[in-house]
Amino acid sequence: MKRILLISSAHTGAGHKSISDSLTEQFSTMPDIEVQTIDGFELLGRAGVNGSKQYNNMLRRTPAVYNKAWRFTMAHPPRLTAAVHLCNRRFRKCLRSFHPDLILTVHSLFNSVITQMLKRYGLDLPVVVLQADLVDIHSTWCNPDAYMTICPTQEAYESSIRQGMPPERLKIMGFPVRERFSAAARKAYEKDYDPSRPLRCLLMSGGEGSGGLGTYAEAILSETDAEVTVLCGHNKRLYNHLEKSLCRRYGGRVSVSGFVTDVEQAMLHNDVLIARGSPNTLFEAVTVNIPVIMTGPLPEQEKGNPGLMTGHRLGVICNSPKDVPQLIRSLLSDDAARLKEIREAQRAFRSEENARNIAVYIAGLAEPRDYTL
């Protein structure tokens, strides 16, 4: 039996957990692999967990502060000496109890912390880093001491090279999505938009929801004949507001839901996804083959995502709610030629097997090791 310790994060956005879930789903099908997933912030103690829970609030309420911190740490990579000290006891205990043969990290903060602690212990355990960003790779993702760093895109690979990562420590393997999105993509037939019915628009902004959803929905409903589905995530206040304001005015043309567990089915049912540029949402949409209208503003780490999407013709950009009706009309012009082009580009770009391929590769790097602490 080969053991893999997967270090993720439960509270700093939903993306890290989605990536972890996509891989553990695949590892669970391998009889010789045992995986233990831990929240890296738990290694820091109660203060670390409490701090990680403030991530979403900071991103929503003080994005300028977050972006400034991102840029500063990009230019001045943190040494994380304090984090190493705080994690030491709990990490050592984890190694003793689980005895992993390989460590996989999907959160950039812990990449250097883990390799520094392993050096302290004199342990030669392979550490694999899986980057969770698409284009603008932060310095904390680039750790030459890691055995291998998996890049989701060519753009991420090139960004890592510019930051001094040795090419032999990098491998491009695509972005992993959860199996239910891949399964939905495999079962779905390739269909073009039927102009005899209204366009179906899906609006969403991750598990936490976003106040901007209502403004985009209002613009679409008031200036086009499109039908709108809004997913508000865990944002109950937004859900209550939109249900009252939109459903009363537009009736059956709009549907408002809270957090759902079958987003892939909503994607299959609709013709266009309107969402901000988070990596997981974008690649889940591409996998399911629904054209994307990306909205802003985006945090610093996602600023290159719109260029990735337009460069590969996977979606279009909309900078303001007032522009979305005209953008929709342009997508539908000439017998919806632009929509067809985006869907064709997505089918050529996507791979339903990214998570499987990454899991198989990582499993192949793990070998049973005999060591003591």
N, C-alpha and C positions, 0 to 999 in steps of 0.2 A: 504494500500500500504506500502510495506517495502522497505526502501532505503538503497542501498549499495554504499559506496564510495570506488572506486578502485584506488589505487595509483600505477602507473606504471612508465615507462620511455620511451620516444620516440627516444632517440639518443644514449643510451649506448648499442649499438648492437641491433639487431632485435629481440632477444629472448624474452625480456620483453613484447614487443608489441604483439608478437605471442601468448604468454600465455594469455595476457589480452583479445585479440580477441577471443581466444578459449572459454573463460568463458563468455564474453559478448554475444557471439552467443547463448549460452545456456540460460543465464538469459533472453534474449529477448523473449524466448518462454514461460516465466512464467508471467502470467498476473498480479500477485500481487507483482512483483519485479521491482523496478526502479533503474537503475545503472548510476552513474556519474563517468567517468574515467578522472583522471587528471595526468599530468606529475609531479611527485614529485619534480623534479628540478625547476619547476615553482614556487614552494613554497619558494625556496631560492632566487628568483628574477632573474634579467637578468644575473648576474654573474653565478648563478647556471646553467641556461640553456646553456650559452656559454661554461661553463666548461664541461658539459655533451656532447656537440658536439665534444669535443676533444678526447673523449674516443676511437673511432675507429682509429684515427690517432696515438694515443699513443700506442695502442695495436699492430699496424702494424710496426711503426717506432722505438719504444723503448720498445720492449717486456720485456727486462731485468729490466727496471725501474718499469714497471707495476708489474712484478712478485715479485720484492723486496718489493714494497709497499704492495702487497697482503700478503706476509709472515710476514712483520712487524706488520701490523694491525691484523693479525691472532694471533700473540703472545701477542700483546698489544692492546686489543679491544678499539677502540676510544670511548670517552664519548659523543662526538658530541654536546657539550654544545653550541658551536657557531651556529651549524645548527638549534638547537632548538630555539635559539634567532632569527635567520633570518627567520624561517618558521612561527613563532608565529602569526604575524598579518594576513598573508594570509591564514593560516590554520583556524584561528578563523573565518575569513570572510566566508570561504568555509563551515564551520559547520553551521553558521547562515543562509546561503542562501539555502543550500541543506538539512540540518537537517538529516544526515544519522543515520540509526539504527545499522549499522555495518560497520567497516572499513576493507578492504582487501588490503594488500600490497603484491606486487610481485617484489619488489626491496629491497635488504637487507639494503641499506643505511637508509631507512626511518622507519624501524621497531621500533627501540628504540626511534627515534625522535618523532614518533606519540604517543607512550605510555607515554613518558615524558610530552608532551604537554597536553594530556588528564588528567594526574595527576595534572598538574597545574590548570586546569579548574575545577577539582573535578568531572569529568564526568566518569561514569562507562560504557563506550561504548566498546563492544567486538571488539578486533583487531585480525584478522586472518592473518597469514603469510603463503604464499605459496612459498616454496623454488624453485628457478629456476635452481639450480645446482643438479647434480646427485649423487656425491660421496664425494668430498672434500668440506664440508660445512663450509663456512667462519663463524667466530665468530659473525658477524653482522646479520646472519640469526637466531641466537639462542638467543631469548629474552624471558625469563621466565615470563615477564609481559604480553606477548601476550596470548589471550584467548586460541588459538589453533594454532599450526604450522603444516602444511600439508607437508609431505615428499613424494618425488616422488618415492623413492626406499628404500629397506631395508638398503642399504649401507648408504644412507643419514640419515636415522633414527639412525643407529648405530653411525655415526659421530656426530650427534647432542647429543646423550646420552653421548658420551665421553667428550663433552664440557659442561656438567652439566645440560642439559635440563631435566626437569622431564618427565618421560615417559607418564604420564597422559595428558601432554600438546602437545603430538605428535600423528600424525595419518598418516599412510602410505596409499596413495590413487592413486599412479601412476602419470605419467607425462601427462598433458593435451595437446592435439594437436587440431589444428583447424578442424572444421567440414568437410571441403572439403577433408581432408586426411582420416578421418574416413569413410566418404561416399564412397570415392574411394575404400577403403579396403573392405567395405561391398559388393560392386558391382563386384569387381574383382574376377575372378575364380582362383583357385589354380593351377598354371601351373609350370612345371619344364622347365629348359632350353632345347631348341631343338638343339642338337649338329650338325644338318645338316646346320645350318646357323652360321655366325660369332657372337661372343659374343657382346652384346650391353652395352657399358660402359657410365654411366652418371657421369660427373665431375662437382662439384660445391663447392662453399665455401661461402655460405651465401649471403646476399644482397649486401655486399660491394665488393665481388670478391676477388681473391688473385692471385698474380703473379705466384705462384707455379703451378697453373692449367696447364699452357702451357707446363711446363717441364714434368709433368705426362702424358699429352696427347701425346706429342712427343714420349716418351718412349713406350707407348702402340702402337701407330700407326706405329712406325718404326720397332718394334720387334714382333708384333703379327698381326693377320688378323682381330682383333676386330674393331668394329665401335665405334666411340666416339661422344658424345654430350657434349659440354662444355657450362655451364651457367655462365656468367661473372658478373651477378648482375649489380650494378650501375657503375662498373668500365669500363667506356667507352674506356679508353686508352688500357686496356687489351683486350677488345673486338676488337678494330681496329687492334691491333697487331696480335692476333690469327687468325682473319679472313683472314688477308693478308698472314701470314706465313703458317698456317696449311691448309686452304682451297685450296690454290694454289698448294700445294704439294700432298695432299691426296684426293682431289676431294670429291666425294660422300661418302667417309668413315667417314667424319667428318662434324659436324654441330656446329656452334658457335652462341650463342644468348646472348643478354644482360639480363636485368631484366625481368622476366616473372612472371605471376600471376597464372600459372597453373602447379606449380612444381610437384604436385601429378600425373599429366598425364605423365610428363616426367619420373617419377619414375616407373609408371605402364608399360611404353613402353620399359624400359631398364632392363637388367639382373643384373647389379652390380652398386652400387653407390660408387664413390670415393670422399671422403670429409674429412675435419677435424672433430674433435670430439665435436662440439657444441651440447648441449642437445637437442635443438629443432630439428635440422637436423637428429640426430640419432633416436629420437623417432618417427618422421614423417616417416623415412625410415622403421623402424620396423613395424609401423602400416600398411604401404602400402605393406610390405613384400618384400623388395628388399635387398639382402645381401650387407653388408657395408664393404668397405676397408677403414680403417681410416688412415689418414695421419697426420703428425706432421709438425712443432712443435706445441704444445698446450700451452696455457697460464696456469699459476699455478693452477687456479681454475678448470681446466679440466684434470689435470694430471691423475686422477683416472678413467676417462671415458674409456680408452682402456681396462683396467682390467675388468670393468663392462661388456663391450661388449664381450670380449673373455670368461669371466667367465660364462656367460649365453649362449655362442655359437651363438651370434647374428651377429658377423662379425669377421674380421681379421685385423691385423695391418700391415702397410707398412711404414717403416721409411725413405725410400729414393725412388725417381723416378726410379733409376736404378734397384730396386728390384721388381717393379710392374709387368714387363712382366713374370718373373718366377712365381710370386705369382698367376697371372691369369692362367698360365698353370697348376699350382698345383690345383687350384679350378676346372679346367675342366677335370682333370685326372680321370680315373676310372668312365667314363660316368657321369662326373660332380657330383660325390658323395658328395664332400664337399659343393658345392652350395646347393644341396638338403638338407643336414643336417642343414645348416644355415637357410634356409627358414622354415623348420619344427620347429626349435627352436624358431624362431621369432613368428610363429603362436601360439605356446604354451605360449609364454611370453606376447604377446601384449594384449591390450584391446582397442577396438574402442570406449568404453564408458567412458574413464577416465574423459574427460572434463565435460560430462553430470553428472557423479556421484559426482564430486567435486562441481559443481554448485548447485546441489540439496542439498548437505550436507551444504554448506555455507548458502544457502537460508533458510534452516531449523534453523540456528543459529540466524538469524536476526528476531527481534521482535520490533514492533513499540514502540518508547520510547518518553516520554514527558520530555524535558529539555530545559533550557534557558541558554544563555551565556551573 
